Amino acid sequence: MTPTYQDITRLLGDLDDHTVAQIEGSGATLSELEEIAAHLAQETDVMGDLRKPLTGRALTVYTLLRQQEAQWDEER
């Protein structure tokens, strides 16, 4: 299932339109976005079988979000 704008912002928080478009363009699935959200929340210790390194599209989106977070921290 292709995630909608609402799915993306519900799972990953308040993002600008450009970032949402990049995530949509990545082809990441709703399941992958849920996994990314868990990693971002550092909840991997309670993920059970999902506790695995991110790969592919999920890793691409995760890296994008972490880079933006680092930029935001630098600007503060």
Distance bins in CASP14 RR format, pairs under 12 A and 6 or more apart:
PFRMAT RR
TARGET T0000
AUTHOR 0000-0000-0000
RMODE 2
METHOD distances of the structure
MODEL  1
1 7 0 0 0 0 1 0 0 0 0 0 0
1 27 0 0 0 0 0 1 0 0 0 0 0
1 28 0 0 0 0 0 1 0 0 0 0 0
1 29 1 0 0 1 0 0 0 0 0 0 0
1 30 1 0 1 0 0 0 0 0 0 0 0
1 31 0 0 0 0 1 0 0 0 0 0 0
1 32 0 0 0 0 0 1 0 0 0 0 0
1 33 0 0 0 0 0 1 0 0 0 0 0
1 34 0 0 0 0 0 1 0 0 0 0 0
2 8 0 0 0 0 0 1 0 0 0 0 0
2 23 0 0 0 0 0 1 0 0 0 0 0
2 24 1 0 0 1 0 0 0 0 0 0 0
2 25 0 0 0 0 1 0 0 0 0 0 0
2 26 0 0 0 0 0 1 0 0 0 0 0
2 27 1 0 0 1 0 0 0 0 0 0 0
2 28 0 0 0 0 1 0 0 0 0 0 0
2 29 1 0 0 1 0 0 0 0 0 0 0
2 30 1 0 0 1 0 0 0 0 0 0 0
2 31 0 0 0 0 0 1 0 0 0 0 0
2 32 0 0 0 0 0 1 0 0 0 0 0
2 33 0 0 0 0 0 1 0 0 0 0 0
3 9 0 0 0 0 1 0 0 0 0 0 0
3 10 0 0 0 0 1 0 0 0 0 0 0
3 11 1 0 0 1 0 0 0 0 0 0 0
3 12 0 0 0 0 1 0 0 0 0 0 0
3 20 0 0 0 0 1 0 0 0 0 0 0
3 23 1 0 0 1 0 0 0 0 0 0 0
3 24 1 0 0 1 0 0 0 0 0 0 0
3 25 0 0 0 0 0 1 0 0 0 0 0
3 26 0 0 0 0 0 1 0 0 0 0 0
3 27 0 0 0 0 1 0 0 0 0 0 0
3 28 1 0 0 1 0 0 0 0 0 0 0
3 29 1 0 0 1 0 0 0 0 0 0 0
3 30 1 0 1 0 0 0 0 0 0 0 0
3 31 0 0 0 0 1 0 0 0 0 0 0
3 32 0 0 0 0 1 0 0 0 0 0 0
3 33 1 0 1 0 0 0 0 0 0 0 0
3 34 0 0 0 0 1 0 0 0 0 0 0
3 36 0 0 0 0 0 1 0 0 0 0 0
3 37 0 0 0 0 0 1 0 0 0 0 0
3 57 0 0 0 0 0 1 0 0 0 0 0
3 61 0 0 0 0 0 1 0 0 0 0 0
4 10 0 0 0 0 1 0 0 0 0 0 0
4 11 0 0 0 0 0 1 0 0 0 0 0
4 20 0 0 0 0 1 0 0 0 0 0 0
4 23 0 0 0 0 0 1 0 0 0 0 0
4 24 0 0 0 0 1 0 0 0 0 0 0
4 30 0 0 0 0 1 0 0 0 0 0 0
4 33 0 0 0 0 0 1 0 0 0 0 0
5 11 0 0 0 0 0 1 0 0 0 0 0
5 12 0 0 0 0 0 1 0 0 0 0 0
5 13 0 0 0 0 0 1 0 0 0 0 0
5 14 0 0 0 0 0 1 0 0 0 0 0
5 15 0 0 0 0 1 0 0 0 0 0 0
5 16 0 0 0 0 0 1 0 0 0 0 0
5 17 0 0 0 0 1 0 0 0 0 0 0
5 19 0 0 0 0 0 1 0 0 0 0 0
5 20 1 0 1 0 0 0 0 0 0 0 0
5 21 0 0 0 0 1 0 0 0 0 0 0
5 23 0 0 0 0 1 0 0 0 0 0 0
5 24 1 0 0 1 0 0 0 0 0 0 0
5 33 0 0 0 0 0 1 0 0 0 0 0
6 12 0 0 0 0 0 1 0 0 0 0 0
6 13 0 0 0 0 0 1 0 0 0 0 0
6 15 0 0 0 0 0 1 0 0 0 0 0
6 20 0 0 0 0 1 0 0 0 0 0 0
6 24 0 0 0 0 0 1 0 0 0 0 0
6 30 0 0 0 0 0 1 0 0 0 0 0
6 33 0 0 0 0 0 1 0 0 0 0 0
7 13 0 0 0 0 0 1 0 0 0 0 0
7 15 0 0 0 0 0 1 0 0 0 0 0
7 20 0 0 0 0 1 0 0 0 0 0 0
7 23 0 0 0 0 1 0 0 0 0 0 0
7 24 0 0 0 0 1 0 0 0 0 0 0
7 28 0 0 0 0 0 1 0 0 0 0 0
7 29 0 0 0 0 0 1 0 0 0 0 0
7 30 1 0 1 0 0 0 0 0 0 0 0
7 31 0 0 0 0 0 1 0 0 0 0 0
7 32 0 0 0 0 0 1 0 0 0 0 0
7 33 1 0 0 1 0 0 0 0 0 0 0
7 34 0 0 0 0 1 0 0 0 0 0 0
7 36 0 0 0 0 0 1 0 0 0 0 0
7 37 0 0 0 0 0 1 0 0 0 0 0
8 14 0 0 0 0 0 1 0 0 0 0 0
8 15 1 0 0 1 0 0 0 0 0 0 0
8 16 0 0 0 0 0 1 0 0 0 0 0
8 17 0 0 0 0 0 1 0 0 0 0 0
8 19 0 0 0 0 1 0 0 0 0 0 0
8 20 1 0 1 0 0 0 0 0 0 0 0
8 21 0 0 0 0 1 0 0 0 0 0 0
8 22 0 0 0 0 0 1 0 0 0 0 0
8 23 1 0 1 0 0 0 0 0 0 0 0
8 24 1 0 0 1 0 0 0 0 0 0 0
8 25 0 0 0 0 0 1 0 0 0 0 0
8 26 0 0 0 0 0 1 0 0 0 0 0
8 27 0 0 0 0 0 1 0 0 0 0 0
8 28 0 0 0 0 1 0 0 0 0 0 0
8 29 0 0 0 0 0 1 0 0 0 0 0
8 30 0 0 0 0 1 0 0 0 0 0 0
8 32 0 0 0 0 0 1 0 0 0 0 0
8 33 1 0 0 1 0 0 0 0 0 0 0
8 34 0 0 0 0 0 1 0 0 0 0 0
8 36 0 0 0 0 0 1 0 0 0 0 0
8 37 0 0 0 0 1 0 0 0 0 0 0
8 61 0 0 0 0 1 0 0 0 0 0 0
8 64 0 0 0 0 0 1 0 0 0 0 0
8 65 0 0 0 0 0 1 0 0 0 0 0
9 15 1 0 1 0 0 0 0 0 0 0 0
9 16 0 0 0 0 0 1 0 0 0 0 0
9 17 0 0 0 0 0 1 0 0 0 0 0
9 19 0 0 0 0 1 0 0 0 0 0 0
9 20 1 0 0 1 0 0 0 0 0 0 0
9 23 0 0 0 0 1 0 0 0 0 0 0
9 24 0 0 0 0 0 1 0 0 0 0 0
9 33 0 0 0 0 0 1 0 0 0 0 0
9 37 0 0 0 0 0 1 0 0 0 0 0
10 20 0 0 0 0 0 1 0 0 0 0 0
10 30 0 0 0 0 0 1 0 0 0 0 0
10 33 0 0 0 0 1 0 0 0 0 0 0
10 34 0 0 0 0 0 1 0 0 0 0 0
10 37 0 0 0 0 1 0 0 0 0 0 0
11 20 0 0 0 0 0 1 0 0 0 0 0
11 23 0 0 0 0 1 0 0 0 0 0 0
11 28 0 0 0 0 0 1 0 0 0 0 0
11 29 0 0 0 0 0 1 0 0 0 0 0
11 30 0 0 0 0 1 0 0 0 0 0 0
11 31 0 0 0 0 0 1 0 0 0 0 0
11 32 0 0 0 0 0 1 0 0 0 0 0
11 33 1 0 1 0 0 0 0 0 0 0 0
11 34 1 0 0 1 0 0 0 0 0 0 0
11 35 0 0 0 0 1 0 0 0 0 0 0
11 36 1 0 0 1 0 0 0 0 0 0 0
11 37 1 0 1 0 0 0 0 0 0 0 0
11 38 0 0 0 0 1 0 0 0 0 0 0
11 39 0 0 0 0 0 1 0 0 0 0 0
11 40 0 0 0 0 1 0 0 0 0 0 0
11 41 0 0 0 0 0 1 0 0 0 0 0
11 61 0 0 0 0 0 1 0 0 0 0 0
11 65 0 0 0 0 0 1 0 0 0 0 0
12 19 0 0 0 0 1 0 0 0 0 0 0
12 20 0 0 0 0 1 0 0 0 0 0 0
12 22 0 0 0 0 0 1 0 0 0 0 0
12 23 1 0 0 1 0 0 0 0 0 0 0
12 24 0 0 0 0 0 1 0 0 0 0 0
12 28 0 0 0 0 0 1 0 0 0 0 0
12 30 0 0 0 0 0 1 0 0 0 0 0
12 32 0 0 0 0 0 1 0 0 0 0 0
12 33 1 0 0 1 0 0 0 0 0 0 0
12 34 0 0 0 0 1 0 0 0 0 0 0
12 35 0 0 0 0 0 1 0 0 0 0 0
12 36 1 0 0 1 0 0 0 0 0 0 0
12 37 1 0 1 0 0 0 0 0 0 0 0
12 38 0 0 0 0 0 1 0 0 0 0 0
12 39 0 0 0 0 0 1 0 0 0 0 0
12 40 1 0 0 1 0 0 0 0 0 0 0
12 41 0 0 0 0 0 1 0 0 0 0 0
12 58 0 0 0 0 0 1 0 0 0 0 0
12 61 0 0 0 0 1 0 0 0 0 0 0
12 62 0 0 0 0 1 0 0 0 0 0 0
12 64 0 0 0 0 0 1 0 0 0 0 0
12 65 1 0 0 1 0 0 0 0 0 0 0
12 66 0 0 0 0 0 1 0 0 0 0 0
12 68 0 0 0 0 0 1 0 0 0 0 0
12 69 0 0 0 0 0 1 0 0 0 0 0
13 19 0 0 0 0 1 0 0 0 0 0 0
13 20 0 0 0 0 1 0 0 0 0 0 0
13 23 0 0 0 0 0 1 0 0 0 0 0
13 33 0 0 0 0 0 1 0 0 0 0 0
13 36 0 0 0 0 0 1 0 0 0 0 0
13 37 0 0 0 0 1 0 0 0 0 0 0
13 40 0 0 0 0 1 0 0 0 0 0 0
13 41 0 0 0 0 0 1 0 0 0 0 0
13 65 0 0 0 0 1 0 0 0 0 0 0
13 68 0 0 0 0 0 1 0 0 0 0 0
13 69 0 0 0 0 0 1 0 0 0 0 0
14 20 0 0 0 0 0 1 0 0 0 0 0
14 68 0 0 0 0 0 1 0 0 0 0 0
14 72 0 0 0 0 0 1 0 0 0 0 0
15 21 0 0 0 0 1 0 0 0 0 0 0
15 22 0 0 0 0 1 0 0 0 0 0 0
15 23 1 0 0 1 0 0 0 0 0 0 0
15 24 0 0 0 0 0 1 0 0 0 0 0
15 33 0 0 0 0 0 1 0 0 0 0 0
15 40 0 0 0 0 0 1 0 0 0 0 0
15 61 0 0 0 0 0 1 0 0 0 0 0
15 64 0 0 0 0 0 1 0 0 0 0 0
15 65 0 0 0 0 1 0 0 0 0 0 0
15 68 0 0 0 0 1 0 0 0 0 0 0
15 69 0 0 0 0 0 1 0 0 0 0 0
15 72 0 0 0 0 0 1 0 0 0 0 0
16 22 0 0 0 0 1 0 0 0 0 0 0
16 23 0 0 0 0 0 1 0 0 0 0 0
16 65 0 0 0 0 0 1 0 0 0 0 0
16 68 0 0 0 0 1 0 0 0 0 0 0
16 71 0 0 0 0 0 1 0 0 0 0 0
16 72 0 0 0 0 0 1 0 0 0 0 0
17 23 0 0 0 0 0 1 0 0 0 0 0
17 24 0 0 0 0 0 1 0 0 0 0 0
18 24 0 0 0 0 0 1 0 0 0 0 0
18 25 0 0 0 0 0 1 0 0 0 0 0
18 64 0 0 0 0 0 1 0 0 0 0 0
18 68 0 0 0 0 1 0 0 0 0 0 0
19 25 0 0 0 0 0 1 0 0 0 0 0
19 26 0 0 0 0 0 1 0 0 0 0 0
19 61 0 0 0 0 1 0 0 0 0 0 0
19 64 1 0 0 1 0 0 0 0 0 0 0
19 65 1 0 0 1 0 0 0 0 0 0 0
19 67 0 0 0 0 0 1 0 0 0 0 0
19 68 1 0 0 1 0 0 0 0 0 0 0
19 69 0 0 0 0 0 1 0 0 0 0 0
19 71 0 0 0 0 0 1 0 0 0 0 0
19 72 0 0 0 0 0 1 0 0 0 0 0
20 26 0 0 0 0 0 1 0 0 0 0 0
20 28 0 0 0 0 0 1 0 0 0 0 0
20 33 0 0 0 0 0 1 0 0 0 0 0
20 61 0 0 0 0 0 1 0 0 0 0 0
20 64 0 0 0 0 0 1 0 0 0 0 0
20 65 0 0 0 0 0 1 0 0 0 0 0
20 68 0 0 0 0 0 1 0 0 0 0 0
21 27 0 0 0 0 0 1 0 0 0 0 0
21 64 0 0 0 0 0 1 0 0 0 0 0
22 28 0 0 0 0 0 1 0 0 0 0 0
22 57 0 0 0 0 0 1 0 0 0 0 0
22 60 0 0 0 0 1 0 0 0 0 0 0
22 61 0 0 0 0 1 0 0 0 0 0 0
22 63 0 0 0 0 0 1 0 0 0 0 0
22 64 1 0 0 1 0 0 0 0 0 0 0
22 65 0 0 0 0 1 0 0 0 0 0 0
22 67 0 0 0 0 0 1 0 0 0 0 0
22 68 0 0 0 0 1 0 0 0 0 0 0
23 29 0 0 0 0 0 1 0 0 0 0 0
23 30 0 0 0 0 0 1 0 0 0 0 0
23 32 0 0 0 0 1 0 0 0 0 0 0
23 33 1 0 0 1 0 0 0 0 0 0 0
23 36 0 0 0 0 1 0 0 0 0 0 0
23 37 0 0 0 0 0 1 0 0 0 0 0
23 57 0 0 0 0 1 0 0 0 0 0 0
23 58 0 0 0 0 0 1 0 0 0 0 0
23 60 0 0 0 0 1 0 0 0 0 0 0
23 61 1 0 1 0 0 0 0 0 0 0 0
23 62 0 0 0 0 0 1 0 0 0 0 0
23 63 0 0 0 0 0 1 0 0 0 0 0
23 64 1 0 0 1 0 0 0 0 0 0 0
23 65 0 0 0 0 1 0 0 0 0 0 0
23 68 0 0 0 0 0 1 0 0 0 0 0
24 30 0 0 0 0 0 1 0 0 0 0 0
24 33 0 0 0 0 0 1 0 0 0 0 0
24 57 0 0 0 0 0 1 0 0 0 0 0
24 61 0 0 0 0 0 1 0 0 0 0 0
24 64 0 0 0 0 0 1 0 0 0 0 0
25 57 0 0 0 0 1 0 0 0 0 0 0
25 60 0 0 0 0 1 0 0 0 0 0 0
25 61 0 0 0 0 1 0 0 0 0 0 0
25 64 0 0 0 0 0 1 0 0 0 0 0
26 32 0 0 0 0 1 0 0 0 0 0 0
26 33 0 0 0 0 1 0 0 0 0 0 0
26 36 0 0 0 0 0 1 0 0 0 0 0
26 56 0 0 0 0 1 0 0 0 0 0 0
26 57 1 0 1 0 0 0 0 0 0 0 0
26 58 0 0 0 0 1 0 0 0 0 0 0
26 59 0 0 0 0 0 1 0 0 0 0 0
26 60 1 0 1 0 0 0 0 0 0 0 0
26 61 1 0 1 0 0 0 0 0 0 0 0
26 62 0 0 0 0 0 1 0 0 0 0 0
26 63 0 0 0 0 0 1 0 0 0 0 0
26 64 1 0 0 1 0 0 0 0 0 0 0
26 65 0 0 0 0 0 1 0 0 0 0 0
27 33 0 0 0 0 1 0 0 0 0 0 0
27 56 0 0 0 0 0 1 0 0 0 0 0
27 57 1 0 1 0 0 0 0 0 0 0 0
27 58 0 0 0 0 0 1 0 0 0 0 0
27 60 0 0 0 0 1 0 0 0 0 0 0
27 61 0 0 0 0 1 0 0 0 0 0 0
28 34 0 0 0 0 0 1 0 0 0 0 0
28 35 0 0 0 0 1 0 0 0 0 0 0
28 36 1 0 0 1 0 0 0 0 0 0 0
28 37 0 0 0 0 0 1 0 0 0 0 0
28 54 0 0 0 0 0 1 0 0 0 0 0
28 55 0 0 0 0 0 1 0 0 0 0 0
28 56 0 0 0 0 1 0 0 0 0 0 0
28 57 1 0 1 0 0 0 0 0 0 0 0
28 58 1 0 0 1 0 0 0 0 0 0 0
28 59 0 0 0 0 1 0 0 0 0 0 0
28 60 1 0 0 1 0 0 0 0 0 0 0
28 61 1 0 1 0 0 0 0 0 0 0 0
28 62 0 0 0 0 1 0 0 0 0 0 0
28 63 0 0 0 0 0 1 0 0 0 0 0
28 64 0 0 0 0 0 1 0 0 0 0 0
28 65 0 0 0 0 0 1 0 0 0 0 0
29 35 0 0 0 0 1 0 0 0 0 0 0
29 36 0 0 0 0 0 1 0 0 0 0 0
29 56 0 0 0 0 0 1 0 0 0 0 0
29 57 1 0 0 1 0 0 0 0 0 0 0
29 58 0 0 0 0 1 0 0 0 0 0 0
29 61 0 0 0 0 0 1 0 0 0 0 0
30 36 0 0 0 0 0 1 0 0 0 0 0
30 37 0 0 0 0 0 1 0 0 0 0 0
30 57 0 0 0 0 0 1 0 0 0 0 0
30 58 0 0 0 0 0 1 0 0 0 0 0
31 37 0 0 0 0 0 1 0 0 0 0 0
31 38 0 0 0 0 0 1 0 0 0 0 0
31 50 0 0 0 0 1 0 0 0 0 0 0
31 57 0 0 0 0 0 1 0 0 0 0 0
31 58 0 0 0 0 1 0 0 0 0 0 0
32 38 0 0 0 0 0 1 0 0 0 0 0
32 39 0 0 0 0 0 1 0 0 0 0 0
32 50 0 0 0 0 0 1 0 0 0 0 0
32 54 0 0 0 0 1 0 0 0 0 0 0
32 55 0 0 0 0 1 0 0 0 0 0 0
32 56 0 0 0 0 1 0 0 0 0 0 0
32 57 1 0 1 0 0 0 0 0 0 0 0
32 58 1 0 1 0 0 0 0 0 0 0 0
32 59 0 0 0 0 1 0 0 0 0 0 0
32 60 0 0 0 0 1 0 0 0 0 0 0
32 61 1 0 0 1 0 0 0 0 0 0 0
32 62 0 0 0 0 1 0 0 0 0 0 0
33 39 0 0 0 0 0 1 0 0 0 0 0
33 40 0 0 0 0 0 1 0 0 0 0 0
33 54 0 0 0 0 0 1 0 0 0 0 0
33 57 0 0 0 0 1 0 0 0 0 0 0
33 58 1 0 0 1 0 0 0 0 0 0 0
33 60 0 0 0 0 0 1 0 0 0 0 0
33 61 1 0 0 1 0 0 0 0 0 0 0
33 62 0 0 0 0 1 0 0 0 0 0 0
33 65 0 0 0 0 0 1 0 0 0 0 0
34 40 0 0 0 0 0 1 0 0 0 0 0
34 41 0 0 0 0 0 1 0 0 0 0 0
34 43 0 0 0 0 0 1 0 0 0 0 0
34 47 0 0 0 0 0 1 0 0 0 0 0
34 50 0 0 0 0 1 0 0 0 0 0 0
34 54 0 0 0 0 0 1 0 0 0 0 0
34 58 0 0 0 0 1 0 0 0 0 0 0
34 61 0 0 0 0 0 1 0 0 0 0 0
35 41 0 0 0 0 0 1 0 0 0 0 0
35 43 0 0 0 0 0 1 0 0 0 0 0
35 44 0 0 0 0 1 0 0 0 0 0 0
35 47 1 0 0 1 0 0 0 0 0 0 0
35 48 0 0 0 0 0 1 0 0 0 0 0
35 49 0 0 0 0 0 1 0 0 0 0 0
35 50 1 0 1 0 0 0 0 0 0 0 0
35 51 0 0 0 0 1 0 0 0 0 0 0
35 52 0 0 0 0 1 0 0 0 0 0 0
35 53 0 0 0 0 0 1 0 0 0 0 0
35 54 1 0 0 1 0 0 0 0 0 0 0
35 55 0 0 0 0 0 1 0 0 0 0 0
35 56 0 0 0 0 0 1 0 0 0 0 0
35 57 0 0 0 0 0 1 0 0 0 0 0
35 58 1 0 1 0 0 0 0 0 0 0 0
35 59 0 0 0 0 0 1 0 0 0 0 0
35 61 0 0 0 0 1 0 0 0 0 0 0
35 62 0 0 0 0 1 0 0 0 0 0 0
36 43 0 0 0 0 0 1 0 0 0 0 0
36 44 0 0 0 0 0 1 0 0 0 0 0
36 47 0 0 0 0 0 1 0 0 0 0 0
36 50 0 0 0 0 0 1 0 0 0 0 0
36 54 1 0 0 1 0 0 0 0 0 0 0
36 55 0 0 0 0 0 1 0 0 0 0 0
36 56 0 0 0 0 0 1 0 0 0 0 0
36 57 0 0 0 0 1 0 0 0 0 0 0
36 58 1 0 1 0 0 0 0 0 0 0 0
36 59 0 0 0 0 1 0 0 0 0 0 0
36 60 0 0 0 0 1 0 0 0 0 0 0
36 61 1 0 1 0 0 0 0 0 0 0 0
36 62 1 0 1 0 0 0 0 0 0 0 0
36 63 0 0 0 0 1 0 0 0 0 0 0
36 64 0 0 0 0 1 0 0 0 0 0 0
36 65 1 0 0 1 0 0 0 0 0 0 0
36 66 0 0 0 0 0 1 0 0 0 0 0
37 43 0 0 0 0 1 0 0 0 0 0 0
37 44 0 0 0 0 0 1 0 0 0 0 0
37 47 0 0 0 0 0 1 0 0 0 0 0
37 50 0 0 0 0 0 1 0 0 0 0 0
37 54 0 0 0 0 0 1 0 0 0 0 0
37 58 0 0 0 0 0 1 0 0 0 0 0
37 61 0 0 0 0 0 1 0 0 0 0 0
37 62 0 0 0 0 1 0 0 0 0 0 0
37 65 0 0 0 0 1 0 0 0 0 0 0
38 44 1 0 0 1 0 0 0 0 0 0 0
38 45 0 0 0 0 1 0 0 0 0 0 0
38 46 0 0 0 0 1 0 0 0 0 0 0
38 47 1 0 1 0 0 0 0 0 0 0 0
38 48 0 0 0 0 0 1 0 0 0 0 0
38 49 0 0 0 0 0 1 0 0 0 0 0
38 50 1 0 0 1 0 0 0 0 0 0 0
38 51 0 0 0 0 1 0 0 0 0 0 0
38 52 0 0 0 0 0 1 0 0 0 0 0
38 54 0 0 0 0 1 0 0 0 0 0 0
38 58 0 0 0 0 0 1 0 0 0 0 0
38 62 0 0 0 0 0 1 0 0 0 0 0
39 45 0 0 0 0 0 1 0 0 0 0 0
39 47 0 0 0 0 1 0 0 0 0 0 0
39 50 0 0 0 0 1 0 0 0 0 0 0
39 51 0 0 0 0 1 0 0 0 0 0 0
39 52 0 0 0 0 0 1 0 0 0 0 0
39 53 0 0 0 0 1 0 0 0 0 0 0
39 54 1 0 0 1 0 0 0 0 0 0 0
39 55 0 0 0 0 0 1 0 0 0 0 0
39 58 0 0 0 0 1 0 0 0 0 0 0
39 59 0 0 0 0 1 0 0 0 0 0 0
39 61 0 0 0 0 0 1 0 0 0 0 0
39 62 1 0 0 1 0 0 0 0 0 0 0
39 63 0 0 0 0 0 1 0 0 0 0 0
39 65 0 0 0 0 1 0 0 0 0 0 0
39 66 0 0 0 0 1 0 0 0 0 0 0
40 54 0 0 0 0 0 1 0 0 0 0 0
40 58 0 0 0 0 0 1 0 0 0 0 0
40 61 0 0 0 0 1 0 0 0 0 0 0
40 62 1 0 0 1 0 0 0 0 0 0 0
40 63 0 0 0 0 0 1 0 0 0 0 0
40 64 0 0 0 0 0 1 0 0 0 0 0
40 65 1 0 0 1 0 0 0 0 0 0 0
40 66 1 0 0 1 0 0 0 0 0 0 0
40 68 0 0 0 0 0 1 0 0 0 0 0
40 69 0 0 0 0 1 0 0 0 0 0 0
41 47 0 0 0 0 0 1 0 0 0 0 0
41 62 0 0 0 0 0 1 0 0 0 0 0
41 65 0 0 0 0 0 1 0 0 0 0 0
42 51 0 0 0 0 0 1 0 0 0 0 0
42 66 0 0 0 0 0 1 0 0 0 0 0
43 50 0 0 0 0 1 0 0 0 0 0 0
43 51 0 0 0 0 1 0 0 0 0 0 0
44 50 1 0 0 1 0 0 0 0 0 0 0
44 51 1 0 1 0 0 0 0 0 0 0 0
44 52 0 0 0 0 1 0 0 0 0 0 0
44 53 0 0 0 0 1 0 0 0 0 0 0
44 54 0 0 0 0 1 0 0 0 0 0 0
44 62 0 0 0 0 0 1 0 0 0 0 0
45 51 1 0 0 1 0 0 0 0 0 0 0
47 53 0 0 0 0 0 1 0 0 0 0 0
47 54 0 0 0 0 0 1 0 0 0 0 0
50 58 0 0 0 0 0 1 0 0 0 0 0
52 58 0 0 0 0 0 1 0 0 0 0 0
52 59 0 0 0 0 0 1 0 0 0 0 0
53 59 1 0 0 1 0 0 0 0 0 0 0
53 62 0 0 0 0 0 1 0 0 0 0 0
54 60 0 0 0 0 1 0 0 0 0 0 0
54 61 0 0 0 0 1 0 0 0 0 0 0
54 62 1 0 1 0 0 0 0 0 0 0 0
54 63 0 0 0 0 1 0 0 0 0 0 0
54 64 0 0 0 0 0 1 0 0 0 0 0
54 65 0 0 0 0 0 1 0 0 0 0 0
54 66 0 0 0 0 0 1 0 0 0 0 0
55 61 0 0 0 0 0 1 0 0 0 0 0
55 62 0 0 0 0 1 0 0 0 0 0 0
55 63 0 0 0 0 0 1 0 0 0 0 0
56 62 0 0 0 0 1 0 0 0 0 0 0
56 63 0 0 0 0 0 1 0 0 0 0 0
57 63 0 0 0 0 0 1 0 0 0 0 0
57 64 0 0 0 0 0 1 0 0 0 0 0
58 64 0 0 0 0 0 1 0 0 0 0 0
58 65 0 0 0 0 0 1 0 0 0 0 0
59 65 0 0 0 0 0 1 0 0 0 0 0
59 66 0 0 0 0 0 1 0 0 0 0 0
60 66 0 0 0 0 0 1 0 0 0 0 0
60 67 0 0 0 0 0 1 0 0 0 0 0
61 67 0 0 0 0 0 1 0 0 0 0 0
61 68 0 0 0 0 0 1 0 0 0 0 0
62 68 0 0 0 0 0 1 0 0 0 0 0
62 69 0 0 0 0 0 1 0 0 0 0 0
63 69 0 0 0 0 0 1 0 0 0 0 0
63 70 0 0 0 0 0 1 0 0 0 0 0
64 70 0 0 0 0 0 1 0 0 0 0 0
64 71 0 0 0 0 0 1 0 0 0 0 0
65 71 0 0 0 0 0 1 0 0 0 0 0
65 72 0 0 0 0 0 1 0 0 0 0 0
66 72 0 0 0 0 0 1 0 0 0 0 0
66 73 0 0 0 0 0 1 0 0 0 0 0
67 73 0 0 0 0 0 1 0 0 0 0 0
67 74 0 0 0 0 0 1 0 0 0 0 0
68 74 0 0 0 0 0 1 0 0 0 0 0
68 75 0 0 0 0 0 1 0 0 0 0 0
69 75 0 0 0 0 0 1 0 0 0 0 0
69 76 0 0 0 0 0 1 0 0 0 0 0
70 76 0 0 0 0 0 1 0 0 0 0 0
END
